[in-house]
C-alpha cells in the first residue's frame, strides 16, 4: 500500500510518498511495529508520548513535520449523550492542549 505523508509547513508543504512491506490502519499495531524495529511510522503523539518519554521511540523529521491534523467529533444533536460518549468528548477536549 502506498501512502502520502504531508511534510513541511506553510508554502513549503509537500507530500512524500511512502511505502513498504508492512501496512496497517491500526495505530497501536504501528506503534508496536516501530518499537520492534520494523520501520518508521506516522502516529499521533498522544499514542506514543510514554514511549518517547521512556526512550523506546524517537521522533524523526521534526523540522519538516506538518501541522497537526484536526480531529472532528460528530454526534446527533438534540439528544442526550450517553455517559460513555460524554466522557470521551470531555477526555478529548482535556487532552488537546496537553498533547498537541
C-alpha positions as CSV (number, residue, x, y, z in Angstrom):
1,X,0.0,0.0,0.0
2,X,1.4,3.4,-0.9
3,X,0.5,6.5,1.1
4,X,1.5,10.1,1.1
5,X,2.7,11.8,4.3
6,X,2.4,15.6,4.5
7,X,5.7,17.2,5.2
8,X,6.6,20.9,5.5
9,X,4.8,23.9,6.8
10,X,3.0,26.8,5.1
11,X,4.1,27.4,1.5
12,X,6.8,24.6,1.7
13,X,4.2,21.9,2.4
14,X,4.6,18.9,0.2
15,X,3.6,15.2,0.2
16,X,6.2,12.5,0.5
17,X,5.2,9.1,-1.0
18,X,5.9,6.3,1.3
19,X,5.5,2.5,1.0
20,X,6.9,-0.6,2.5
21,X,6.3,-4.3,3.1
22,X,4.2,-3.6,6.2
23,X,1.0,-1.6,6.4
24,X,-1.9,-1.3,8.8
25,X,-4.5,1.3,9.8
26,X,-4.2,0.4,13.5
27,X,-2.1,3.0,15.4
28,X,-1.4,0.6,18.2
29,X,0.0,-2.0,15.8
30,X,2.0,0.7,14.1
31,X,3.5,1.8,17.4
32,X,4.4,-1.8,18.4
33,X,5.9,-2.4,15.0
34,X,8.0,0.7,15.2
35,X,9.1,-0.2,18.7
36,X,10.1,-3.6,17.4
37,X,12.3,-2.0,14.7
38,X,10.1,-2.9,11.7
39,X,10.4,0.6,10.4
40,X,9.2,4.2,10.8
41,X,5.6,5.2,11.4
42,X,3.5,8.3,11.4
43,X,1.5,8.1,14.7
44,X,-0.3,10.8,16.7
45,X,1.9,12.0,19.5
46,X,-0.7,11.2,22.1
47,X,-0.3,7.5,21.3
48,X,3.5,7.5,21.7
49,X,4.1,10.0,24.5
50,X,5.0,7.4,27.0
51,X,7.4,5.6,24.6
52,X,9.0,8.9,23.7
53,X,9.5,9.8,27.4
54,X,10.9,6.3,28.1
55,X,13.3,6.5,25.1
56,X,11.7,3.4,23.5
57,X,10.9,5.6,20.4
58,X,12.3,8.7,19.0
59,X,10.9,11.4,16.7
60,X,12.2,11.9,13.2
61,X,11.6,14.7,10.7
62,X,10.6,17.2,13.4
63,X,11.9,20.1,11.3
64,X,9.6,19.2,8.4
65,X,6.7,17.7,10.2
66,X,3.4,19.1,9.2
67,X,0.9,20.8,11.4
68,X,-1.4,18.6,13.5
69,X,-4.4,17.2,11.7
70,X,-7.7,18.3,13.1
71,X,-9.9,15.9,15.0
72,X,-13.7,16.1,14.5
73,X,-16.2,14.8,16.9
74,X,-19.6,14.3,15.4
75,X,-22.8,13.2,17.1
76,X,-26.5,13.7,16.6
77,X,-27.6,17.0,18.3
78,X,-30.7,17.4,20.4
79,X,-30.3,14.0,22.1
80,X,-28.9,13.2,25.5
81,X,-25.4,11.9,25.1
82,X,-24.7,8.5,26.7
83,X,-22.3,8.9,29.6
84,X,-19.6,7.0,27.8
85,X,-19.8,9.4,24.8
86,X,-19.8,12.4,27.1
87,X,-16.8,11.1,29.0
88,X,-14.9,10.5,25.7
89,X,-15.7,14.1,24.4
90,X,-14.6,15.5,27.8
91,X,-11.4,13.5,27.6
92,X,-10.5,14.6,24.1
93,X,-11.0,18.2,24.9
94,X,-9.0,17.9,28.1
95,X,-6.0,16.4,26.2
96,X,-5.9,18.8,23.3
97,X,-3.6,21.4,24.8
98,X,-1.6,18.9,26.8
99,X,-0.6,16.8,23.9
100,X,-0.8,18.7,20.6
